[in-house]
Amino acid sequence: MTNRAVFACVVASVLMSGVRSADAGAVFVETFDIQNEWSNASNPTGRWSYLEGSNPLPPVAWWQSSLGGWSAAQPGWARSENGNNRLPFWFKSNGTETFPRDFIAGDVVLHTTDSSNGVGQGLGAVEWRAPFRGVVNVQGAVWMGRDIGRSNAWRLYVNGNLVRSGSIASGDPYSRANPFRLVDGAGPGGLTNLPIGCGGTVRLEFERTSSAGDFVGVSLSGEWGSVICEGDINADGIVNTADLVAFLAEFGQTGGGLCADFNNDSQVNTSDLAAFLGRFGSTCP
């Protein structure tokens, strides 16, 4: 059967489908942690992306190699080592900083961007991407990396929705020993059991609120539950035409990480089509 014929069958079956009751959902919990899963070798890593705006940053071998600040090569992710586009800069500290700071070797740190040293660059952000539809429990904290009269705002998004925000600044009560917990930021509800679609993201971004950017200590981690609810690709609680569009976009594709590969055989084919049609119109747990 051609793809066109299959698509026609899908649409016909969808039009004749009624709303079905919810299925029970099994949950398989995994953890994610930016510190434990940090990479100096790849961006994105498959799960994490170190960004300026929505763009993954390239690697640098020794940030500010000629401008100073480290006694040994500090690798990370930035547009350049010493240019006027070297911000934002994501890195895992190697502990050889030559300036006073409130972070230690092994901490994940961002230097936020500004108009002088981040020419043409977007906001510094990090994203974790969900491999399947499910729910997430998010935790983490932020703090200023040094006290030199600067400040930053932070925003946490889950599946594209703003769920928490806050500000940190020199002289505030927050530090590495007492960081600003994400859950204590402004926003409704808690940070548990938040729905996330296949390919949806947990995004933490930062924006300077002073004339220049500065270092921010960052922790971000959580749990991810893969809810068995075949067909609800975008995690809105019902298998509907929005999921149909996503399914048809992947039909016939092969490889890993396909949202419509419900039986995990690395291809989206008629077996997945049958599962999708059987679920169309259903509400999900």
N, C-alpha and C positions, 0 to 999 in steps of 0.2 A: 504494500500500500504506500502511495506517495505521501510526502509530508502534507501536501494540500488536502488530500483525502482524509488523512488522520485529523487534521485541524477541523475539517468540516464535521467529522464525527464528534469531536470534542464539543463544538458549539451546539450541535443538535442535541447531544446528551445533556449539556448544561441547561438548555432551554426547557427540557422536560423534567429536570430534577426538582425535587421539593426539598424543604428544610428538614434536616434530620437531627436527632438528639445528639448530645455530646458523648464522646467516647472517654473512657478512663485513660489517663495518661501516665506512663511510666517515666520516671525522672532519673537521669544518669548525671551525677554531679562531677564536675571537674573544677579545678582551680586555675586562676590566672594571676600573675604577679609580675609587674614591670621590672622589679629589681632582679628576681630570680631568672626571668626570661630575657634579660637584656642581651642585645647583640651589637657587636662592633663590626660584624661581617655583612649583614644583610638588612635592607630596609625597602619594603616591608619584610617582616620575618615570616609571614604567613598568618600571624596572629596580631602582631604589633606593627604600628607605623609611627615614625618620628617625623613630624610635619612642620612646614610653614604653610599656613592656610590649609589647603587640601592636598598639597604636593609633598611627596616624600623627599626628604633632604638627602643629598649625597654624602659620602663619607669624607672626613678629613683625618689625616694621620696625626697632626700636632696643631691643635687650635692655638692661634696667636704664637706661632713658632718664632716669629721675629718681633712681635709686640710684647712678649713676656707674659708672666703670670704662673708658669709651671717650670719646675726644674727638670722634668722629664716629659717625653711626648705624651700629650693628653689627646687620645682619639675621641671621635664623636661624630655628630651629624650636623653639617652646616654647609652653606653655599661656598664658603672659602675659608682659608685659615687666617688671613690677615687683611682681606679686602673690606670695602665699605658695605658689603653684603654678607658679612660673617655672622649676622644675627638673623633669626634665633639660632641658638646652639644647644643641642641636646647631648648629654654625656653622662657616663657613669664615672664618678671621680676616681682617679688613681691615687689620690692622697698627696700629690707633690705640689699642690698650690703654694705659691710664695706670698700670698696675701691673707689677711685675717678673714675667716669665714666660719659659718655655722653649719658646715657639713663635713663628712669624713669619707675616707676611702670606701667605696662600695655604694655610696648614696647616688641615686639618680637625680640629676640637676638639669635645669633649663636656665639659660640666660635669655630673657625676653628681648624682643626686637625693639628698635627705635628708628627714628628717621635718619639718624647719622650713620649708623653701622648696620642697618637692615634695609638698605635701599632696594626697593622692588620686592621685598619679602612680606609674606603674610604673617599672621599671628603664630606663635609657637604653640603646638598642640601635640598630643599623643592619642592614638586610637587603638583600641582592641576590637577585633572583628569576630563576631559569632559565627561558628561554622554551621550551625543549624538553628532552626527556630527554637525558642525556649524562654527562660527567665534568667535574670541575673540578680545577684546580691553584690552590691558594690561597696567597697570601703577604701579608705586612703586618707591622706593628709598632705598639707602644704605648709611651707614657712619661708620667710625671707632668708636667703643664703648669707647675707651680711647686713650690717647696720650702718649704712652710709647715706641715709636720708632719701631713699627711693621707695617706690610702692608699685604693687601689681594687683590687678583684679583676676579672678579665676572663675571659670564656668564649666559645669559638668553636664554633658548631654548623654542620654541613653536612647538609642534608636532615633536620634535626631531631635529628641525633645529635651528642653532645658529642665533639669531636675534639681540643681543646686548652683549657687553662686556665692561669692564672697570676696573680700579684699584683705590683703596683707600689706604691712608697711613697716618701715623702720620705726622702732619705739613701741610697736604693738606688743601684746602679751605673748605672742607666739614665737616658738623657737623649735629647734630640732628636738629638744627634750619635751616640749609642750606645743606640738604643732596644731594648726587649724584643721580639725577633722572635717572631711567633706560632708558628713552627715549633719554637722552643725551649721552648715551654710543655709542661706535663704532658699526656701522651696517647700512645696507641699509634701506631706507624707514622709515615709521612710525610704531607704535605699535597698529594700528587699523585695524579691518577687516582682521585679520590673520586667514586663514583656519585651522581648527583643526578637526581631525577625532574622531569618537566615541572611547573613551578610550584614546585619545591623551592627552598630558600633557603640562602644562606650568611649566617649571623647572628653578629654580634659584639656582645656585651652586657657592661655594666659595672655593678658594685655597690660602693658605698662600704664600706670596712672600718674607717673612722674615724668619729668622731661627726658629721662633716659631709662632704658631697661636695666634689669639687674638679675642676679642669680636667685633661683627659687628651688628649694628642696622639694622633691615630689615622691610620694608613695601612692601607688594605685594597684589594687588587687581585688579579688572577689571570687565568687563561685558562679558557675554557669550550669543551669539545668536544661537538658535537652528533652523537651516535652514531646511525647509521641502523639502527634496530631497531624497525620499526613495531609498535605494539601494546603495548610495554612502557612504559606511561605512568608508572608509579611507580618505574622504574629498579631493580627488585629482581632483574633477570636472567632473568626468565621471563614470558611472556605468559600470564596466568592469570585467574581469576575476579575478582581485585582490579582488574585492568585493565578487565575487562568492566564492572564497576560504574562506573568512571570514564568509560568510553566511552559507556555508556547515559545518563549524566548530561548529556552534551553533545550527544547525537544530536538533530539538527534545529536546532541553534543556528548562528548566523552571526556573523561578526566576526573580529577578529584575536586572536591569543593562545590559540586553542583547542587543548588538548593532543591531542585526537583528530582534528584536521585533518591527516591524514598527507600529503595531496597539496598542502597550502598554498593552497587556493582559498577560504579564509575561510568555509568552511561544513563542517559534519559531516553527511555524507549517505551514500547507499548506496555511493558509491565508496570512502569510508573504511571502511564496513562490510565490503566485500569484502576490503580489505587487512587488516583486523583478523582476519577469519575465516581468512584464509590464513596468519596468523602464530600463531593461538591454539595454545598448548601448546609453542611454540618456546622454546628457551633463547637467550640473547643474548650477543654477545661482550663 
